[in-house]
């Protein structure tokens, strides 16, 4: 049913190969789509997505690098946050300062804020973190809009370019260390270690939960309900905890950037539409590891959810990297009529149906046609694992490779199409 073909993607920027060190993040293997901002910024992303190595790649001459994962460094700034001010005062004008895992010492943000407002200081700060939860709980100074907010995601297929293999991405995910593992066994070991590290360092050491066993059970259930409409009561019953506890657990996944919710789109007041969000984990490999499935090939039924999960995470990353500002929703009626993704920006809305098959059946277009006929969306697309572009009236069906290029260019939420120039000077692919 699902194809194995892997047509080449159009290359992204030139790749830079590196040697894997399984004990720490590698040197960037592929050029990332994220561009270096011109001013101070936060960079948030899950552990292991390559934040530190990207920062070292784009800021090789940073005047000061502070890695708060190192115990001695963490303790020095924890004891005396003003140390940062004295160090910055000695730097040349216009210097970059990198602070890695800033959530471990939120009080440093007060120092950063003061330095930004100090006369004569034009120092720029790159502040990375793998969790926003501690910053929220400590009411940390988020710099009053003086620092931009950027995101880092697992490697995109556009970043790995011709090296991308769909079946490997669905089975093991797109984390940099996974892609650079030397063997299938190493890929499995990486995923085991990633889940263990997340539980130990992000959850237990940061005291985010009191009952680690219950949270561990919850993670297994959350992995199983990946891609489904959330029913907190059912999940609470399966985990054996209160509904409010489960709600808090989902907040932890979102704050530690491991999971995210896709809201329901409620456009048509006269139609009974589903209102609850869907939940997705950020990487197919991590999702399968949490569910205990990563040692086996995906089943036929599992593959469809994996393809949807992977593609939605790709669209989410490309929307962020391209600064397109689109909102993402899904649409479903109580009778089961559904569209997997609604891209919306302002008054503009585009519907996208996703299928993991290598052929496209007209029955897949039912939800899209419903929204088109009602005038609720401006354009409709299907995305699948086939190789040919198809058209069913007003509905265009794209191979996933072309859909990714379109998402990167912002074509799904742009009125300019058919070869017109995109805002950044590139060519639209739709």
C-alpha positions in Angstrom: 0.0 0.0 0.0 2.8 2.4 0.9 5.6 3.1 -1.5 9.3 2.7 -0.8 10.6 5.2 -3.5 12.6 8.1 -2.3 12.9 10.7 -5.1 15.7 13.3 -4.5 14.7 16.5 -2.8 15.9 19.8 -4.1 19.1 20.6 -2.2 19.1 23.1 0.6 22.3 24.9 1.5 25.6 23.1 1.1 26.1 20.3 3.6 29.0 20.0 6.1 29.8 16.5 7.2 31.0 15.6 10.7 32.2 12.7 12.8 29.7 11.4 15.4 30.4 11.6 19.1 27.6 9.8 20.9 28.3 11.5 24.2 27.6 15.0 23.0 26.0 16.9 20.2 27.9 16.7 16.9 29.3 19.4 14.7 26.5 20.4 12.3 26.2 17.8 9.6 23.8 19.8 7.5 23.3 23.5 7.0 20.2 24.4 8.9 17.4 26.5 7.5 17.3 28.8 10.5 19.0 32.1 9.9 21.0 34.0 12.5 19.0 37.0 13.7 20.7 40.4 13.6 19.9 41.1 17.3 19.6 39.3 20.6 17.4 36.2 20.6 16.1 33.2 22.5 16.5 29.8 20.8 14.3 27.2 22.2 14.2 23.5 21.1 14.1 20.0 22.5 17.3 18.5 23.8 19.5 17.0 21.0 18.0 19.0 18.1 21.4 20.8 17.5 21.0 24.2 19.2 24.5 24.3 20.7 26.2 23.1 17.5 24.2 25.5 15.4 25.2 28.4 17.6 28.9 27.4 17.5 28.6 27.2 13.7 26.9 30.6 13.1 28.7 32.4 15.9 32.2 30.9 15.8 33.8 34.1 17.0 31.4 34.7 20.0 33.3 36.7 22.6 31.9 34.7 25.5 30.4 31.2 25.6 28.6 30.1 28.8 27.5 26.5 29.0 25.2 26.1 32.0 25.2 22.3 31.6 28.8 22.4 33.0 28.5 22.1 36.8 31.4 24.5 37.6 30.0 27.1 35.2 26.5 26.8 36.5 27.6 27.1 40.1 29.7 30.2 39.4 26.9 32.1 37.9 24.3 30.8 40.3 26.4 32.1 43.2 27.1 35.4 41.6 24.9 36.4 38.6 26.6 39.8 38.5 29.7 38.0 37.2 28.1 38.2 33.8 28.0 42.0 33.9 31.7 42.2 34.8 32.7 39.9 32.0 30.6 41.7 29.4 32.0 45.0 30.4 35.5 43.7 29.3 34.3 42.7 25.8 34.8 44.7 22.6 31.7 46.7 21.3 29.2 44.7 19.3 30.3 41.3 20.8 28.0 38.2 20.8 27.5 36.4 24.1 26.1 32.8 24.0 24.4 31.4 27.1 23.4 27.8 26.6 20.6 26.2 28.6 19.6 29.5 30.1 16.6 28.0 31.9 19.0 26.5 34.5 19.8 30.0 35.8 16.8 32.3 35.1 18.3 35.0 37.3 20.9 35.6 34.6 18.1 37.1 32.5 17.9 40.1 34.9 21.6 40.7 34.3 21.1 40.4 30.5 18.2 42.9 30.7 20.2 45.4 32.7 23.1 45.1 30.2 20.8 45.7 27.3 19.5 48.9 28.8 22.9 50.1 30.0 24.3 53.1 28.0 27.1 52.2 25.7 26.4 48.5 25.6 25.6 47.1 22.2 26.4 43.5 23.2 24.1 40.9 21.6 23.0 37.8 23.4 22.1 34.3 22.0 20.1 32.5 24.8 19.3 28.9 24.2 17.1 26.6 26.2 15.4 23.2 26.1 12.5 24.1 28.5 10.4 27.1 29.0 8.8 25.6 32.1 11.4 26.7 34.7 11.4 30.2 33.1 7.6 30.4 33.5 7.6 29.0 37.1 10.3 31.5 38.2 8.6 34.4 36.4 11.9 34.9 34.6 12.6 38.2 32.9 11.9 37.5 29.2 13.6 40.8 28.2 10.4 42.7 27.3 10.5 42.0 23.6 14.1 43.1 23.2 15.1 39.5 22.3 13.5 37.7 19.4 12.2 34.2 19.9 13.4 31.4 17.6 12.8 27.7 17.5 15.0 24.7 16.6 13.5 21.4 15.5 14.8 18.0 14.4 16.4 18.0 11.0 14.1 18.7 8.1 14.1 16.7 5.0 15.0 19.9 3.2 18.1 20.1 5.4 19.2 16.5 4.9 18.3 16.9 1.2 19.4 14.0 -1.0 20.3 12.0 2.1 16.7 11.9 3.3 15.1 8.5 3.5 11.4 8.5 4.3 11.1 5.1 5.8 14.1 5.8 8.2 12.5 9.1 9.2 9.2 7.4 10.0 10.9 4.5 11.9 13.7 6.3 13.8 12.9 10.1 13.5 15.1 13.0 12.4 17.2 13.8 15.4 20.8 14.7 14.3 22.5 12.0 16.4 20.1 9.3 15.2 20.8 10.2 11.6 24.6 9.9 12.2 24.4 6.6 14.1 26.6 4.0 12.5 24.1 1.1 12.5 20.4 0.2 13.2 21.5 -1.0 16.7 23.0 2.4 17.4 19.8 4.2 16.3 17.8 2.1 18.7 20.3 2.7 21.5 20.2 6.5 20.8 16.4 6.5 21.2 16.6 4.5 24.4 19.2 6.9 25.8 17.2 9.9 24.7 14.1 8.8 26.5 16.1 8.0 29.6 17.9 11.4 29.5 14.6 13.2 29.1 13.2 11.5 32.2 16.3 11.9 34.3 17.5 15.4 33.4 14.4 17.2 32.2 11.8 15.7 34.6 13.4 14.1 37.7 16.4 16.4 38.3 14.2 19.5 37.7 11.6 18.1 40.1 8.8 18.7 37.5 6.8 15.7 38.8 6.5 14.0 42.2 5.6 10.6 40.9 8.1 9.6 38.2 6.5 6.1 37.8 3.1 7.7 37.0 4.7 10.1 34.6 6.5 7.2 32.9 3.2 5.4 32.4 1.7 8.6 31.1 4.5 9.0 28.5 3.7 5.5 27.1 0.0 6.4 26.9 0.8 9.8 25.3 2.8 8.1 22.7 0.0 5.7 21.9 -2.6 8.6 21.5 -0.2 10.6 19.3 -2.2 12.0 16.4 -5.5 11.5 18.1 -8.1 13.9 19.6 -7.3 14.4 23.2 -9.6 12.7 25.8 -8.1 13.6 29.1 -10.6 11.5 31.1 -9.7 8.3 29.2 -6.0 9.0 29.5 -6.3 9.6 33.2 -8.1 6.3 33.7 -5.4 4.4 31.7 -2.6 6.1 33.7 -4.3 5.7 37.0 -4.1 9.4 38.1 -6.5 12.3 38.3 -7.7 14.2 35.2 -6.1 17.4 36.5 -2.8 15.5 36.9 -2.9 14.4 33.2 -3.6 17.9 32.2 -0.5 19.0 34.1 1.5 16.2 32.5 0.6 17.4 29.0 1.7 21.0 30.0 5.1 19.5 31.0 5.4 17.9 27.5 4.6 21.2 25.8 6.8 23.3 28.1 9.8 20.9 27.6 9.0 21.1 23.9 8.5 17.3 23.5 4.9 17.6 22.4 2.4 20.1 21.0 -1.3 20.4 20.4 -3.0 21.0 17.1 -6.2 23.1 17.8 -9.5 22.3 16.2 -10.7 24.8 13.6 -14.3 25.9 14.3 -15.4 27.8 11.2 -19.0 26.9 10.5 -21.4 27.8 13.3 -24.3 25.6 12.0 -22.2 22.4 11.8 -21.3 20.3 14.8 -17.6 20.5 14.7 -15.1 18.8 17.1 -13.6 21.3 19.5 -10.9 19.3 21.3 -7.2 19.5 20.1 -5.1 16.7 18.7 -1.7 15.9 20.3 1.5 15.2 18.6 5.0 14.4 19.8 7.9 16.3 18.1 9.7 13.4 16.5 8.6 10.0 15.1 11.5 8.2 16.6 11.0 9.5 20.1 7.3 8.8 19.8 8.0 5.2 18.8 10.6 4.8 21.6 8.1 6.1 24.2 5.5 3.6 22.9 8.1 0.8 22.9 7.9 0.2 19.2 11.2 1.5 17.9 12.8 -2.0 17.6 10.3 -3.1 15.1 9.3 -1.9 11.6 6.2 0.2 11.6 3.0 -1.8 11.0 0.8 -1.0 8.1 -1.7 0.8 10.4 1.0 2.7 12.3 2.6 4.0 9.1 -0.2 6.4 8.3 -0.1 8.1 11.7 3.7 8.3 11.4 3.6 9.9 8.0 1.0 12.5 9.2 3.1 13.2 12.4 6.3 13.6 10.4 4.7 15.9 7.8 2.9 18.1 10.4 6.2 18.5 12.3 7.9 19.4 9.0 5.3 22.0 8.2 5.5 23.4 11.7 9.3 23.7 11.5 9.3 25.3 8.0 6.6 27.7 9.0 8.8 28.8 11.9 12.1 28.9 10.0 10.5 30.9 7.2 8.8 33.3 9.6 5.6 32.8 7.7 3.3 33.5 10.7 0.7 30.9 9.7 -1.5 29.3 12.3 -2.1 25.5 12.1 -5.4 23.7 12.8 -7.3 20.6 11.9 -11.0 20.4 11.1 -13.4 17.6 11.9 -17.2 17.2 12.2 -18.9 14.9 14.7 -19.9 12.8 11.7 -16.2 12.1 10.9 -15.7 14.5 7.9 -12.1 15.8 8.4 -9.2 17.7 7.0 -5.8 17.0 8.5 -4.4 20.5 8.4 -5.7 24.1 7.9 -3.0 26.7 7.3 -4.4 30.1 8.2 -3.0 33.6 8.1 -5.3 36.6 8.4 -8.3 35.9 6.2 -6.4 33.4 4.1 -7.0 29.7 4.7 -5.7 26.6 2.9 -6.8 23.0 3.6 -4.4 20.1 3.3 -5.2 16.4 3.4 -2.4 14.0 4.2 -2.1 10.3 3.1 0.8 7.9 3.3 -0.2 6.0 0.2 1.5 6.1 -3.2 -1.8 6.5 -5.0 -4.6 9.0 -4.4 -8.3 8.1 -4.3 -10.9 10.7 -4.9 -12.7 9.7 -1.7 -9.7 11.3 0.1 -11.0 14.7 -1.1 -14.3 14.6 0.8 -13.4 17.0 3.6 -11.6 19.4 1.3 -14.5 19.6 -1.0 -16.9 20.3 1.9 -14.8 23.3 3.0 -14.2 24.5 -0.6 -17.9 24.3 -1.5 -18.8 26.3 1.7 -16.2 29.0 0.8 -14.4 28.3 4.1 -10.9 27.8 2.5 -9.3 29.5 -0.4 -7.2 26.6 -1.7 -7.1 22.8 -1.1 -4.2 20.4 -1.4 -3.5 16.7 -0.9 -0.1 15.5 0.1 1.0 11.9 -0.4 3.9 9.5 -0.8 3.4 9.2 -4.6 5.7 10.6 -7.2 3.3 12.5 -9.5 1.3 15.7 -9.1 -2.4 15.2 -9.6 -5.5 17.4 -9.9 -9.1 16.8 -8.9 -10.9 19.9 -10.0 -9.9 22.7 -7.6 -7.8 20.2 -5.5 -4.1 19.7 -6.2 -2.4 16.6 -4.9 1.4 17.0 -4.4 4.2 14.6 -3.7 5.5 15.3 -0.2 8.8 16.6 -1.6 7.1 19.4 -3.5 4.8 20.1 -0.5 7.8 20.7 1.7 9.3 23.2 -0.8 5.9 24.9 -0.9 5.7 25.2 2.8 9.3 26.5 3.0 8.5 29.2 0.4 5.2 30.1 2.2 3.1 29.2 -0.8 0.3 27.5 1.2 -0.6 30.9 2.7 0.5 33.2 -0.2 -1.8 34.6 -2.8 1.1 34.9 -5.3 1.4 31.6 -7.2 2.3 30.0 -10.6 6.0 31.1 -10.7 5.7 34.6 -9.2 8.5 35.7 -6.9 8.2 35.0 -3.2 8.8 37.8 -0.6 12.4 36.7 -0.1 13.2 36.8 -3.8 12.8 33.0 -4.5 10.4 31.4 -6.8 7.1 30.0 -5.7 6.7 26.3 -6.4 2.9 26.3 -6.6 
